[in-house]
Amino acid sequence: MSIYQKTAFFIKGRLQFTNGGYAKAAKSFNPEDTKKDVSDQVFMVTGANSGLGKAAAIAIAKNGGEVHMVCRNLERANQAKEEIVKESGNSNITVHVLDISNTKEVYEFAKNFSTNHEKLNVLVNNAGCMVNDRKTTEVGNLELNFATNTVGTYVLTQELVPLLSKSTKPRVITVSSGGMYTQKLNVKDLQSEKGTFAGDMAYAQQKRQQVILTEEWAKIHPDVHFSAMHPGWADTPAVRTSMPGFYEYMKDNLRTAEQGADTIVWLSVSDAALAQPSGLFFLDRKAVATHLALAWTHESTEDRKTFLTKMAEIADQFKP
């Protein structure tokens, strides 16, 4: 990351990504947009046991939605479910245990869910990780962050598109990060094998990958509405654990989990979101640019094609 990229990103972040940025943006929100009766719709939220995923699940449940929580840890998921049911008054909440980094299990889960459910209106790809030491998965030997943030998201979405396509107003929302502004797609090192490993930079690269996938899915599947979004800088357990230095420095300016999840909920339930073109990147209910000015982060058409080819090849290794 160049000095210019770092400086431009930090300035933009202080102005827009903090709780102050949210408060300013929220002045133009229509509160009725997220007050919708969605009792006839089915939602899947990955990483729904804490942070942004839990906040989104609560808001959707309050609107009557049937919510499927996809979580790695059963005990924490069940505890979160109890809290979601209590706060929302909606008992139509189901827990599914899945480690998104295990690509083989993602395939199996998507197949079983599609077999046992008649519809899925909204998929929220929220689960993610930022491991600061380079680790690989036991199955497939993939870099752990890449396996979770990119491959797991890719396979789950691809495999659930047929079910989504059969449903009313189908949507896929992928929770990216403003960190992607610092990254240009690097197809020569998708799994961060070269040079000194930095978890935050690997994470940011994978968030760039998610935005590109969203743009490409929108082209390939016109009957499903795809969006990626940046929640801003929010106070979540993941931020405290993975970025303790950033948390300590910014803790008084971080958004709440509910503020960070607001655009997830807006994209999931509002008619206004569906009125936007598919494939866009959102912050605070508005479509925003995916690159900083003069940051030199635009990938070539050839690199984008290479990335899509490599993703298909990696995913196919685990296909039953």
N, C-alpha and C positions, 0 to 999 in steps of 0.2 A: 504494500500500500504506500503510495507516494505521500509526501508531506502535504501536497495540495489536496489529495483525496481525503486524508485524515482531517485536515483543517476544515474543508468544505462540509464534510459529513458531520463534524462536531458542531459547527455553527448551525447547520440545518436542524440537527437534533435538538439543540438547546431552544431553538425557536418553535419547533413543531412537534417533537416527540415526547416532551415532558407533560406533566399535569397542567402546566400553564398553556401549552399548545392545545391540549384537549379542551380546556375551559374556553379558550377563544373559539375553537372550531364548533363546539357544542352550541354556541349561540345561534347557529343557523340550522340546527337539527330540527326535524319535525318529529316530535315525540310519538306521534301516532304511527309512524313508520314501523316501529318495533312492537306495537301493541296489536298483534294480529291473532285471530283464532286459528291455530294450526292443529287442532285436535284431530284432523283427518290426515295428518302428514307424519311420516316416519323420518327421524333424524339419526345419524350416526356421528358421534364425536369421539375422535381418538384422543388419548391423553386427557380424559375427562375427570380424573380424580383430584386434580388440583389446578391452581392458577387459572389461566385463560380458559382452558377447556371446561373446568368446573363452572366458572362464571357463565360461560356461554350455555352450558347445559341447564343451569338454573333458570336463565332467562327464557330459553326455549320451552322448558317444562312449565314455567309460569303461563306461557301462552297456550298450553294444552298439548304440546307436541309429544309424540311417543319417542323417547330418547334411548338410544343404544350406546352405552358407554363402553368404549374399547380401551382397556387398560392392561398394564403389564402385571400389576400386583393385586391379587384378589382381595386381600385384607384391606388395603387402602381404598380400593375401588368400592367395596361394600360399605365402608365407613362414609365415603363420599356420597354414595347412593342414598344412605339414610338421611344425610344432611340436605341433599337435593330434594328428596321427597318431602321432608319436613318444611323446608323453606318455600317450595313451590306449591305444595298441596296436591301434587300430581304423582300418583303411584305407578304410572305407566313407564317405568324406568327399568332397563335391563342391563346387567353387567356381562361383558364378554372379556375373557382373559386372553390377551395376545401380546407377544413381544414383537413389535413392528420391525425390529432389527433382524428377526428370523424370517427370511424371505420365503422359505418353504412353508412355514406356518401361515404366513400371510395369504399365500395361494389357497391353502386348505380352508382357512377361515372364510375368505371371500366366496369360495365355492359352497361351503355349508350354509352361509348366510343367504346366498342367492337361492339355494334350494329350499330353504325353510321360510322364506319371506316373499310375499307377493309384490312388495314395493319398497323402494327407498327414495324418498324425495330429496333429501339433502345429506351430503357427505361433508363433514368438516375434518380436514386433515390438519390436526393440531399437534399430535404427538411429535416430539423431537428431543434431541439431546445435544449437549455440548460437553464432550469428554476431552479434558485438556491434555491427556497423555494418549499417544497413538495406540489404540487397541483394535483387535480384529475379532470378528464373530467366530464362534465355534463352528457354525455351519456356513461354509462358503468362503471363509477367510476374507471377508470384506471389512474395510475400515469401519469402525462402529458408528461413527457419526454419519457417514455416507450411507451405510446400510439402513439406518433409521430415517434420516431426514430426506433422503432422495430415493433410494431403491424401495423402501417400504411404502412410501407415499405413491411412488410410480405404480407398483404392482397392485396395491389396494385399489387405487383409482381405476386402473385399466380393467381390472377384473370385475369391478362393480358397475362399470358403465352400462352393460346390458340391462341390469336391473334398474338402474337410474333411468335409462331411456324409456322403460315401460311405465314410468311413474309420472304423475302430474307435476309440472313446473320443476323439473329436476335441476339441482344445483350442486356444484362442488366448490367448496371454499378451502383454500390452502393458506395456512398461517405462515407467512414468510417473515422477513425481518428487514429493518432498514440497514442492517449490516451489509446486505447484498449490494448497496450502493458503492461499497469500497472494492467490489470484485468484478473482474472480467472473467467470463467463462473460460476455464482452463481445461480443454479436452485432452491435453497431454498428461494430466495428473489428476484425474477425477478422485482418486483415493488418497491424495496427500502423501505420496510415497517419497517425493523428492524434497531435498533440503530439510531444514529444521521444522518439525511439526509444531503448529500452533492451533490449538483447539478452536479459538475464536475465529481465526481466519478460515479454517476448514468449514466451520459452521456458516460463515458468511458466504463462502463459495457455494455451499449446498443450498442456501436460501436464494442465491442467484439462479441456480439450477431449477428450483421450484417455480420461479417466476417464468422461466423459459418454457418449462413443461406446461404451465397453465396457458400460456399463449398458443402453444402448439396443440394442446387438447381442444382448445376452442375452435381451431380450424378443422380438426379431424372429426369432432363430434358436435355438429351444429345444433343437435336436439337437446344438448345439455348446456346449462349456463355455468361457465367456469370463471372463478375470480381468485386472485391472490390478494393478500392484505398484509399491512404492517400494523401491529397493535400499538406502536409507540414504545417508549421505554417504560415498562410496567414492573411493579413490585410483585414478583412471583417467587415461589420456592426455587424454581430453576435458575433465576437470575441471582438469587442470594448464594446458591450453591456453586454455580459454574463461573460467576463473575463477581466474586466478593469485593474486589477492589473497586470495580465500577459501581457496585451497589453502595458501598460506603461513601463514595464521592458524590453520588447522585441521589441518595435515598430520600432526601427532602423534596426532590423534584420528580420522583417517579409517579406514574399513574397507578391507580388501583387496578386490581385484576378486572373489575367490572368495567372500568373505563377502557382498558386495553381490549376487552372482549366486545365492546359496543359494536364495532364495525363487523365483527364475525356474526353477531346476532342480526344486524341490519341486512347483511348480505344473505343470511339464511332465511329470513321471513318476510322481508318487505317487498312490496310491488315495485317500489322505486329502484331497488337494486336490479330487478329483472329488466327494467327499462334501459339499463346501461348495456353497451355492447359486451359480449362475452370475451374473456381473456384479458381483462384489465387488472391493474394493480391499485389497491385502495388504501387510503389513510383517512381516518375520520370521515367516513361515508362519502368520500370524493375520490374519483380516479385521479391518480397522480403519475408523473413521469417515472420511468424505471431506471433512469440514469441521471447522475449529476452533470451539470454543464461542464464541459472541458475536462472531464475526468478520464476519458479514453477507456471506457469500460464496455463499449459496444462490441459484441462478437461478430465475426464474419458469418455470412450465410453458410459457408462451407463448414465452419466450426459447429454451427447449430445442427446441421445435418449429421455431422460426425457424432455429436453428443447423443442425438436421438438413436442413431444406429448402435452406439455402445450401450445405451440403456437397455435397448431391446435384447442385445446379446447377453448382457449380465443377467437380466431377468429370466431369460430363457434357460439359463443354467439350472434354475430351481423349479422350473415348471414341471408339474407331475406328468 
